[in-house]
Amino acid sequence: MATMGAVTGRIAALELSNKKPGPTTSSARPPLRSKQSSQTSVAKLLTKYAAPNLVHASGSMKSTELTAQALSSTVATKAKVTGARTYTGNTPAPEITLSFDIGNYDGGLELENEKRGEKIFGEAAQELALDSSSAQTSPTREWSLHNFDMGRPLGKGKFGRVYMVRTKAKPKYILALKTLYKSEIVAGKVEKQIRREIEIQQNLRHQNVLRLYGYFHDEKRIFLMLEFAGKGELYKQLSKFGCFSEKRSSRYIDQMADALSYLHSKHVIHRDIKPENLLLGLNGELKIADFGWSVHAPGNRRRTMCGTLDYLPPEMVEGKEHSEKVDYWALGVLTYEFLIGNPPFEDRKSVNNTYRRIMKVDLRFPPGMSAEVKDLIARASFSCAISSIFVNLYEQLLRHEPQDRIPLVDVLGHPWIVKYRPKNCNRGSEVY
């Protein structure tokens, strides 16, 4: 898939187990297998180590106090584990002593730093001297590499490596530490883009948006303290199996629509939704992870062309102003790719043909897709019964005119989404 300058790399991690398939298309690969039940309890236990907001010591609560409060709040309803003993009810829970193996550190940061990157000076150095302890809103404590036990590598990004780390101080948070080389950022002329990405992501709080807990820098590098997405890249799952079942796809789109609604309420347009920019949390929940092309646009109108070719909406291809509805279009493309395994307008022989197909909304459905999902993506002929009243749904995600695209609130209430949503689920917490 052609990209147009995606800034950040993706975090590689553990493989996601799979569910039984729903109806598949003619291009589908072997069906997804059912998940082992034993993995669920392990994943839930590991979530106890997910870091809350690491607030500055001068704030209302220290990080250790905040964590203790978060853990103790669950004592009345959940069991606490230490060794072989289980505690329930209102009995004060003992300290959790479970250790989590972060793997062996390969010394890569030091080795890479000897050969890679250069010190920068002047205005660029000041612009990239990024430290969350001096942030104007929600400052954290001061951080440095000495505060972490280094673990196994998770992957490589365009501007540096990503490692699993654990804070040395209790309660020993598990994080993904991402490095960015300042001189390479300057060479790529993306200083403002990096700052914007960090500023946007550090203020987002949603269960389906990857959390940025803090950041710091040294002479040559910027370090981002990111939420550890325990089950890795969604794109790897899609590549492995070719496509997803309708049930699994519907649940992912449900979470995506909820997360995008949140972003848009904060006047953030993502502009680069695609499988490569999505990760999976410890319980299999989806996480939007890359904000390299995101923009904070209170006016909701932009002209910059960005993102990935196969996901570009007609208004961007035609060089017109765009709004948050570019994310609606991308959600439709994502739905199609989940089910078929390829973007709907992709033409591998010609970029120009891809452009033409996008502008014409030249959409072709292979056999096997349900009427409900076709209606959500692009077809207006499906009728459904809601409260005994039949209605025709005339808005879909892949419509040429942005104002004709189905609002996200209606996506969340669409029959194809509701059909597969778990009963009484807390969206984003269900296990796949």
Residue, then its C-alpha position, 0 to 999 in steps of 0.5 A: m500500500a502506498t504511503m505518503g510520509a507516515v511519521t511514526g513506526r508501529i509497535a510490534a508485539l505478541e500475536l493475537s489469538n483468533k475467533k471462529p469466522g462468520p461468512t467469508t468472501s471468495s477471497a478469504r483465507p482460512p477461517l479464524r480459530s477460537k481463542q483459548s480461554s486461559q489467555t483471557s485471565v492472563a490478559k486481565l491480570l496484565t492490565k493491572y500493570a497498565a500505567p495511569n496518568l503519571v502526574h507531576a509530584s507537584g500535582s494533586m497526586k503522585s503516580t504511586e498514590l494514584t496507582a494504589q488508589a486505582l488498584s484498591s478501588t477494585v478490591a470490593t468486587k474483584a479478587k487480588v492475587t499474590g502467590a497461590r492465595t486469593y482475596t475477595g470481598n472488602t478485605p484489604a488486598p495485599e501488594i501484587t507480587l506478580s512479575f512480568d517478563i519484559g524480555n532480554y535487552d539487546g543493547g540496541l539503544e547504545l549501539e545505535n546511538e554510537k553510529r546514528g544521529e548527530k547533535i543539533f543546535g540553534e532553533a531546531a534544538q530548542e524546538l525539539a527539546l521536548d519534556s513532559s515535565s515542563a508541559q503547560t498542561s498535565p506536567t509529569r515528573e522528570w524522566s530519563l533512561h535511568n528510570f527504566d529497566m530495558g526489555r526486548p525490542l518491539g520494533k523499528g520506526k522511521f526515526g528510531r527503535v521501540y523497546m518494552v521497558r519497566t519503570k524501576a520504581k514501584p509499581k513498575y509500569i510496563l511501557a513501550l519506549k519509542t526513540l526518535y533521532k532529532s537530526e533525522i527529524v530535522a533532515g526530514k523537515v518534520e519538526k512541527q509535525i512531530r511536535r504536533e503529534i506529541e501535543i495531540q496524543q498527550n492530551l487524549r484519553h480514550q480506551n481505543v486511543l493509544r496513550l502517551y504517558g510522557y516524553f523526555h529527551d537527551e542530546k540526540r534523541i526524543f523518547l516517547m513513553l507509550e502505552f504497551a499494546g500487548k497484542g501488537e499490530l492489527y495489520k499483522q493479523l490482517s496480513k496473516f489471515g487475509c481478511f476478518s469475519e464480519k463479526r470481528s470486523s464489526r466489533y473493530i469498526d464499532q470501536m473505531a467509530d467510538a474513538l473517532s467520535y471522541l477525537h472529533s469532539k476534541h477537534v482532532i482529525h486523524r487523516d491517516i486511518k489504515p490497518e498499519n496505524l492500529l494496534l491491539g491491547l492486552n484484551g484484543e481491543l483496538k488502539i489508534a496509534d499513529f497521529g503523525w498526520s493528525v491535526h487540531a482543527p477547531g474550524n474543521r476545514r483543512r487543505t493539506m493533502c496527506g495520509t495514504l493513497d488508498y484511503l484518500p477521500p475524493e475531496m483530498v484527491e481533487g484538492k478541495e478543502h476537507s473536514e473531519k468527514v475524511d475520517y468517515w470515508a477512511l472508516g468505510v475503506l477500513t471496513y471493506e479492507f477488513l472483510i476483503g483483505n484489500p482496499p476497495f479502490e486499489d489498482r496495483k498497476s496504476v496510481n492514476n487508476t486508483y485516483r480515478r476510481i476514488m473520484k468516481v467512487d468505483l466500488r465493486f463488491p465481491p460475492g459473500m458480503s452481507a446486505e447490512v455491511k454493504d449498506l453501511i459501506a456504500r449501498a442504500s437498498f437495505s431496509c431494517a426494522i427498528s421498533s417495528i418501523f421500517v426505514n431506508l438508510y440512505e447515508q453510507l460511509l463511501r459517498h463522494e460528497p462529505q455531507d452525504r456520509i453517515p454520521l458516526v453516531d449513526v454508524l454506532g447504531h447501524p444494524w450491522i454494528v448492533k448485530y455483533r456488539p456483545k451484550n452489556c459490553n463496555r465498548g473497547s473492553e471485550v475480548y476477541 
